Amino acid sequence: MQALRLAAGDPGPLQQSGVSCGPACLTVARMMISPGLTRWILYGLGPRGEHDSRPTSARFAEHEQQVLARTNSVMPSPGALQAPWPRALGMPPWGAQSELENGAALPGTCYAITLLRHLTSEALEDTVRRLLGRLDVGMPMLLYVGSPSLPRHVTLAFVGEQGQRPTLYDPGCGRVGAFPAAALVQRRLGLSGWDHPWIAVHPAGPAPVRNGADVFAAMRGRMTSPVADCSGLSNLGQGPGRGTRR
């Protein structure tokens, strides 16, 4: 089995708690480069042949909580320190940055944090165009959105296949669609009820030029077996629906 592939119109998983929109995005991002995690969450098949008979939603929720424990802790990875954050307030951008740099994106991809809320429409358009140009297969971006006064929800922008346009996954409703660049600049996103772009956690440099057949050449087992069936994600429709916090 290959790692998970999602495209516009595919079903996406719902976040499994009111504060796990960010961890849901990072779980999907990691599934998109990890055949093993995809096999475990969708089908309950472990690396040594073990089988988990729980619903798909239970395994997805479990991984969300594992991600949240890392992103909000004082030590997200061995030897690394960061400011801790209460889980009740969702996932902080710096924790998301660490998670992306430690397994939720292609190895060696460095990430940065850019504030969007204060930008004029012209500057926002230029910034978003630049950040979208940094996306590549296995190199996604988290977009924090919210009200005029607070960031409240996290979504995932990604390139599913080499040469495709960026796609957006919203864990609050499970929707996967084309990246809404115009709506973002107009601050009319409507992502799980939130309109205003706040923060982007994105690749720090331009996307490298890659041969599409070689993008995942270093990732074990993905070029010899079929692509994961994303229809299994329909079993993940048990969460709270609309994201209520970051």
Backbone hydrogen bonds, N-H to C=O, Kabsch-Sander energy under -0.5 kcal/mol:
donor,donor_aa,acceptor,acceptor_aa,energy
2,Q,226,P,-2.3
4,L,31,M,-2.0
9,G,176,V,-3.0
10,D,7,A,-2.6
12,G,174,G,-1.6
14,L,236,L,-1.1
15,Q,171,P,-2.5
20,S,17,S,-1.1
22,G,246,R,-0.5
24,A,20,S,-2.3
25,C,21,C,-2.1
26,L,22,G,-2.3
27,T,23,P,-2.3
28,V,24,A,-2.3
29,A,25,C,-2.5
30,R,26,L,-2.2
31,M,27,T,-2.4
32,M,28,V,-1.6
33,I,30,R,-1.4
34,S,30,R,-0.9
38,T,34,S,-2.1
39,R,35,P,-2.6
40,W,36,G,-2.1
41,I,37,L,-2.9
42,L,38,T,-2.4
43,Y,39,R,-1.7
44,G,40,W,-1.7
45,L,39,R,-1.4
46,G,44,G,-0.6
46,G,50,E,-2.9
49,G,46,G,-1.4
52,D,44,G,-2.6
53,S,51,H,-0.6
58,A,55,P,-0.9
59,R,55,P,-1.4
60,F,56,T,-2.4
61,A,57,S,-2.6
62,E,58,A,-2.1
63,H,59,R,-2.1
64,E,60,F,-2.4
65,Q,61,A,-2.0
66,Q,62,E,-1.7
67,V,63,H,-2.6
68,L,64,E,-2.7
69,A,65,Q,-2.0
70,R,66,Q,-1.4
71,T,67,V,-3.0
72,N,68,L,-1.7
73,S,70,R,-1.1
80,A,77,S,-2.5
82,Q,74,V,-2.1
85,W,72,N,-2.0
89,L,86,P,-1.6
90,G,87,R,-2.0
91,M,246,R,-1.3
96,A,92,P,-1.9
97,Q,93,P,-2.4
98,S,94,W,-1.9
99,E,95,G,-2.2
100,L,96,A,-2.4
101,E,97,Q,-1.9
102,N,98,S,-0.7
102,N,99,E,-0.6
103,G,100,L,-0.7
104,A,99,E,-1.7
105,A,100,L,-0.7
106,L,138,G,-2.6
109,T,106,L,-1.8
110,C,108,G,-0.6
112,A,202,H,-2.9
114,T,200,A,-2.8
116,L,198,W,-3.4
117,R,198,W,-1.4
119,L,116,L,-1.7
124,L,120,T,-2.9
125,E,121,S,-2.4
126,D,122,E,-2.1
127,T,123,A,-2.6
128,V,124,L,-2.9
129,R,125,E,-2.1
130,R,126,D,-2.0
131,L,127,T,-2.7
132,L,128,V,-2.7
133,G,129,R,-1.4
134,R,131,L,-1.4
135,L,132,L,-1.3
136,D,139,M,-1.1
139,M,136,D,-2.7
141,M,157,A,-2.8
142,L,201,V,-2.4
143,L,155,T,-2.4
144,Y,142,L,-0.5
144,Y,199,I,-3.2
145,V,153,H,-2.8
146,G,196,H,-1.9
147,S,150,L,-1.9
152,R,145,V,-2.9
153,H,145,V,-2.4
155,T,143,L,-2.2
156,L,169,Y,-2.4
157,A,141,M,-3.4
158,F,167,T,-2.6
159,V,136,D,-0.6
160,G,158,F,-0.6
164,Q,161,E,-2.3
167,T,158,F,-3.3
168,L,177,G,-3.5
169,Y,156,L,-3.0
170,D,175,R,-2.6
173,C,170,D,-1.1
174,G,170,D,-1.9
175,R,170,D,-0.8
177,G,168,L,-2.4
179,F,166,P,-1.9
181,A,179,F,-1.9
184,L,180,P,-2.1
185,V,181,A,-2.1
186,Q,182,A,-1.9
187,R,184,L,-1.2
188,R,183,A,-3.0
189,L,195,D,-1.3
191,L,194,W,-2.5
192,S,190,G,-0.9
194,W,191,L,-1.8
195,D,146,G,-0.8
196,H,146,G,-2.4
198,W,144,Y,-3.2
199,I,144,Y,-1.2
200,A,114,T,-2.6
201,V,142,L,-2.5
202,H,112,A,-2.2
202,H,200,A,-0.6
204,A,110,C,-3.2
207,A,133,G,-1.0
210,R,208,P,-0.6
212,G,210,R,-0.5
214,D,211,N,-2.0
215,V,211,N,-0.7
215,V,212,G,-0.7
217,A,214,D,-1.8
219,M,216,F,-1.9
220,R,218,A,-0.5
222,R,219,M,-1.1
228,A,3,A,-0.7
230,C,228,A,-0.9
232,G,229,D,-1.7
233,L,230,C,-1.8
234,S,231,S,-1.7
235,N,232,G,-1.5
236,L,233,L,-2.1
237,G,234,S,-0.9
238,Q,236,L,-0.9
239,G,236,L,-0.6
241,G,15,Q,-0.5
242,R,240,P,-0.9
244,T,18,G,-1.0
245,R,18,G,-1.0
